[in-house]
């Protein structure tokens, strides 16, 4: 039997077990030793002779009589017959099976089918002897995933999708959700909420791992897990002023870029790739190399000039319509992952970008 320890709030304990290659003594002893309160049967078919002592009617009686445990059958947490048959007949591999099954859980809104109280101390039952290539592991990870909350302060366009980041209102720490794609982009499909993409100052909830690939300079990254994003409210600009930092130095130096080598000399606890600043000396102009792009011209708190690419799409749209965005602004400055120019003779650099613009 395998225990999955999710980190959702509140923390819950979820176990998984497969009955194949187990006798009744070992099966029920494992459940009792783990202190399982309830067995959640997520098999599609639990009445065939192959199920042995775990046939639905027999298992419900045995669990109650032997261990005082409850039993519930949840076929809505099982794969469809079509997905299961395709995998068994080797028409699809495990990676495709996993993709289709997780998509099915999202379509069924599986996170709303079971409550933390129902799952705490529960054991998910299937047939496979090991959890690695069994849907019970996917269900356990899905229902027990971490749900993070952020106030959205960065929502920038990037190749392949968006880059979103914000402050955890409970801890005040930055969180940047990233995907497992090579470019880390969040696709519109991942983040669309009721037909609309998030906006700055939205309060969002999304399923995230406790950490993510930092790409050598981004300690705020947390990997996006399967599941829908939710918009639970909005805040006013005044509510985020407390997150503004001193802008004497913006992200490690007075330049528009940082060498990746710098982070090799710096303790990881001192890394940062996101900073919210309030600046009254900012001006937006089209990029002379491509009028579709915009640049922010500003001075940091020490008076040094910076020219940074603007990746917040709304700031560019305002500027194109000649609406007022200059002057007193909150800027979210983001440090990109190391980037190699086409000219290989030039060094890789981490470039600073304006990923969010809010007028004060």
C-alpha positions in Angstrom: 0.0 0.0 0.0 1.2 3.5 -0.9 0.6 6.7 1.0 0.3 9.9 -0.9 0.8 13.0 1.4 -0.7 15.9 -0.4 0.1 19.5 0.6 -3.3 21.0 0.1 -4.8 23.2 2.8 -5.8 21.6 5.1 -3.3 18.7 4.8 -4.8 15.3 4.3 -3.5 11.7 4.2 -4.5 9.6 1.2 -3.5 6.0 0.7 -3.7 3.8 -2.4 -3.7 0.1 -2.8 -4.1 -2.5 -5.6 -5.5 -5.9 -4.8 -3.7 -7.8 -7.6 -1.0 -10.2 -6.3 -2.3 -9.9 -2.7 -4.0 -12.4 -0.5 -6.9 -11.4 1.8 -4.7 -11.5 4.9 -2.1 -9.2 3.6 -4.7 -6.9 2.0 -6.8 -6.3 5.1 -3.8 -6.2 7.4 -2.2 -3.4 5.4 -5.4 -1.4 5.6 -5.7 -1.8 9.4 -2.0 -1.1 10.0 -2.2 2.2 8.1 -5.3 3.3 10.1 -7.5 3.6 7.0 -10.9 4.9 7.7 -12.6 4.4 4.4 -11.9 2.5 1.1 -12.8 4.4 -2.0 -13.2 1.9 -4.8 -12.3 3.7 -8.1 -12.4 0.6 -10.3 -14.6 0.7 -13.4 -15.6 -2.9 -13.0 -15.7 -4.4 -9.5 -18.2 -7.3 -9.8 -16.2 -9.8 -12.0 -14.9 -13.1 -10.7 -11.4 -11.8 -11.3 -12.0 -9.3 -8.4 -11.9 -12.2 -6.0 -12.4 -11.1 -2.4 -12.7 -7.5 -3.5 -16.0 -7.9 -5.4 -18.1 -4.9 -4.4 -20.7 -6.7 -2.1 -18.1 -8.9 -0.4 -15.6 -6.1 0.1 -18.1 -3.8 1.7 -18.9 -6.5 4.3 -15.3 -7.6 4.9 -14.1 -4.0 5.5 -16.9 -3.4 8.1 -16.5 -6.8 9.8 -12.7 -7.0 9.9 -11.7 -3.4 10.3 -14.7 -1.2 11.0 -13.9 0.6 7.7 -16.4 2.3 5.4 -16.7 1.5 1.7 -17.8 3.7 -1.2 -17.7 3.0 -4.9 -16.8 6.1 -7.0 -16.8 5.1 -10.8 -16.7 8.8 -11.5 -13.0 8.7 -10.5 -12.4 5.8 -12.9 -11.3 6.0 -16.6 -13.9 5.5 -19.3 -14.1 2.0 -20.9 -12.7 3.6 -24.2 -9.6 5.0 -22.5 -9.0 1.8 -20.5 -9.5 -0.5 -23.5 -7.1 1.6 -25.7 -4.4 1.3 -23.1 -4.9 -2.4 -22.5 -4.8 -3.1 -26.2 -1.6 -1.0 -26.5 -3.2 1.4 -28.9 -1.9 4.2 -26.6 1.1 4.4 -24.3 1.1 5.4 -20.6 1.8 9.0 -21.3 -1.2 9.3 -23.6 -3.4 7.4 -21.1 -2.3 9.8 -18.4 -3.0 12.8 -20.5 -6.5 11.6 -21.5 -7.4 10.5 -17.9 -6.3 13.9 -16.4 -8.3 15.7 -19.0 -11.3 13.5 -18.0 -10.8 14.4 -14.4 -10.8 18.1 -15.4 -14.0 17.7 -17.4 -15.7 16.0 -14.5 -14.5 18.6 -12.1 -13.1 15.8 -9.9 -11.9 18.3 -7.3 -15.6 19.0 -6.4 -16.6 15.4 -6.3 -14.8 14.6 -3.0 -14.2 16.8 0.0 -11.0 16.9 2.1 -12.9 15.3 5.0 -14.0 12.4 2.8 -10.4 11.8 1.5 -8.5 12.3 4.8 -7.5 8.8 5.9 -9.1 7.2 2.8 -7.5 4.6 0.6 -8.1 4.5 -3.1 -8.6 1.0 -4.4 -7.8 -0.3 -7.9 -6.4 -3.5 -9.3 -2.8 -2.8 -10.4 -0.2 -4.1 -7.9 2.0 -1.0 -8.1 0.7 2.7 -8.3 3.2 4.0 -10.8 1.1 3.2 -13.9 -2.3 3.1 -12.3 -4.9 5.7 -12.3 -5.3 5.6 -8.5 -2.0 7.5 -8.3 -3.3 10.1 -10.7 -6.5 10.5 -8.7 -4.6 10.8 -5.4 -2.3 13.5 -6.8 -5.2 15.3 -8.4 -7.5 15.5 -5.4 -4.7 16.2 -3.0 -2.9 18.8 -4.9 -1.8 22.2 -3.4 -4.2 25.1 -4.2 -2.3 28.4 -4.2 -3.8 31.8 -4.1 -2.2 34.9 -5.6 -3.1 38.5 -6.3 -2.2 38.8 -10.0 0.5 41.4 -10.5 2.1 40.2 -13.7 0.4 38.9 -16.8 2.7 39.2 -19.8 2.7 37.8 -23.3 5.5 35.5 -24.2 6.1 33.0 -27.0 3.8 30.0 -26.5 1.4 31.7 -24.1 1.6 33.9 -21.0 3.7 34.4 -17.9 1.7 35.0 -14.8 2.9 35.9 -11.3 1.6 37.5 -8.1 1.8 37.8 -4.4 0.4 35.2 -1.9 -1.9 37.4 0.2 -1.2 35.2 3.3 2.6 35.2 3.1 3.4 38.2 0.9 5.7 36.0 -1.1 5.9 35.9 -4.9 4.6 33.0 -6.8 5.1 32.4 -10.6 3.1 29.5 -11.9 5.1 27.7 -14.7 4.3 24.7 -17.0 6.6 21.8 -17.6 7.0 22.9 -21.2 10.6 23.9 -22.2 9.5 27.5 -22.5 7.6 27.4 -19.1 4.7 29.3 -20.7 1.1 29.1 -19.4 -1.2 28.3 -22.2 -4.6 30.1 -22.5 -6.3 26.7 -22.0 -4.6 26.3 -18.6 -5.6 29.7 -17.3 -8.9 30.6 -19.0 -11.7 31.2 -16.4 -15.3 31.2 -17.7 -14.1 32.3 -21.1 -11.8 35.1 -19.8 -8.1 35.3 -19.1 -7.0 36.7 -15.8 -6.4 40.4 -15.3 -4.0 42.3 -13.1 -5.5 42.6 -9.5 -7.6 39.5 -9.9 -7.3 37.2 -6.9 -6.7 33.7 -8.4 -6.5 30.2 -7.1 -4.8 27.4 -9.1 -3.3 24.0 -8.3 0.5 24.2 -7.9 3.3 22.0 -6.8 5.4 23.2 -3.8 8.3 24.0 -6.2 9.2 24.2 -9.8 12.1 24.5 -12.2 14.0 27.7 -11.3 16.0 27.9 -14.6 19.0 29.2 -12.7 17.5 32.5 -11.6 13.8 32.2 -10.7 13.2 30.9 -7.2 9.5 31.9 -7.3 8.6 29.3 -9.9 6.0 26.6 -9.0 4.9 23.9 -11.3 1.2 24.0 -12.5 -0.7 20.8 -11.7 -3.8 19.6 -13.4 -7.0 21.3 -12.5 -9.0 24.5 -13.2 -8.0 28.0 -12.2 -10.5 30.0 -10.2 -11.1 33.8 -9.9 -12.3 34.4 -6.3 -12.2 38.2 -6.3 -10.4 41.4 -7.1 -8.5 44.0 -5.1 -7.8 47.7 -5.6 -4.5 49.3 -6.5 -4.3 50.7 -3.0 -4.4 47.2 -1.6 -1.1 46.2 -3.2 0.9 49.3 -2.4 2.3 47.4 0.7 4.1 45.0 -1.7 6.1 47.8 -3.3 9.9 47.5 -2.7 12.6 50.0 -2.6 13.8 50.6 -6.2 17.3 51.8 -5.5 18.3 48.5 -7.1 15.9 46.7 -9.3 16.6 43.0 -9.5 20.3 42.7 -8.5 21.9 45.6 -10.4 21.4 48.9 -12.2 21.4 47.3 -15.7 18.7 46.0 -17.9 20.1 42.5 -17.7 21.9 40.1 -15.3 24.5 37.5 -16.2 23.4 33.9 -15.3 26.9 33.5 -13.9 26.0 36.0 -11.2 23.5 33.6 -9.6 26.2 30.9 -9.3 28.0 33.2 -6.9 24.9 34.1 -4.9 23.2 32.0 -2.2 19.9 30.8 -3.6 18.1 32.4 -0.7 19.1 35.8 -2.2 17.9 35.1 -5.7 14.9 37.1 -6.9 13.3 37.5 -10.3 10.2 39.6 -9.5 10.0 43.0 -7.9 7.1 45.5 -7.6 8.1 49.1 -7.7 6.3 52.5 -7.6 7.9 54.9 -10.1 6.8 58.4 -11.0 9.5 58.8 -13.7 8.3 56.2 -16.2 7.6 56.9 -19.9 6.4 54.4 -22.6 7.4 54.6 -26.2 7.2 52.2 -29.2 10.4 50.2 -29.8 12.3 51.8 -32.6 13.1 48.3 -34.0 9.5 47.2 -34.0 6.6 49.6 -33.5 4.4 46.7 -32.3 6.6 46.4 -29.1 6.8 49.0 -26.4 9.6 50.1 -24.1 9.5 51.6 -20.6 12.0 54.3 -19.9 12.5 55.0 -16.2 15.1 55.9 -13.6 15.6 53.6 -10.6 15.8 55.0 -7.1 19.5 55.8 -7.4 18.8 57.9 -10.6 20.2 55.5 -13.1 18.3 55.1 -16.4 16.7 51.9 -17.5 15.0 51.0 -20.7 13.0 47.7 -20.4 10.8 45.8 -22.8 7.1 45.9 -21.9 5.3 42.5 -22.0 2.1 43.5 -20.3 -0.3 43.5 -23.3 -2.8 45.9 -21.8 -0.1 48.5 -21.2 0.8 48.3 -24.9 -2.8 48.6 -25.9 -3.3 51.7 -23.8 -0.2 53.3 -25.3 -1.3 52.5 -28.9 -4.6 54.2 -28.2 -2.7 57.2 -26.7 -4.4 56.6 -23.4 -2.5 57.9 -20.3 -0.1 55.3 -18.9 2.9 57.5 -18.3 3.8 59.0 -14.9 3.0 57.5 -11.5 2.8 53.8 -12.0 3.3 50.5 -10.2 5.5 48.3 -12.3 6.1 44.6 -11.9 9.6 43.9 -13.2 10.4 40.3 -14.0 13.7 38.7 -14.8 13.5 36.3 -17.7 15.3 32.9 -17.8 18.8 32.9 -19.5 18.4 33.7 -23.2 20.9 33.0 -26.0 20.9 35.5 -28.9 21.1 34.1 -32.5 24.6 35.5 -32.6 26.3 32.8 -30.6 29.3 35.0 -30.0 27.1 37.0 -27.6 26.7 35.7 -24.1 23.5 34.3 -22.6 21.7 36.9 -20.4 18.7 37.2 -18.2 16.8 40.3 -19.3 14.5 42.4 -17.2 10.9 43.0 -18.5 8.0 45.1 -17.4 5.4 42.3 -16.9 2.7 44.4 -15.2 1.7 48.1 -15.3 -0.8 49.7 -12.9 -1.7 53.4 -12.9 -1.8 54.9 -9.4 
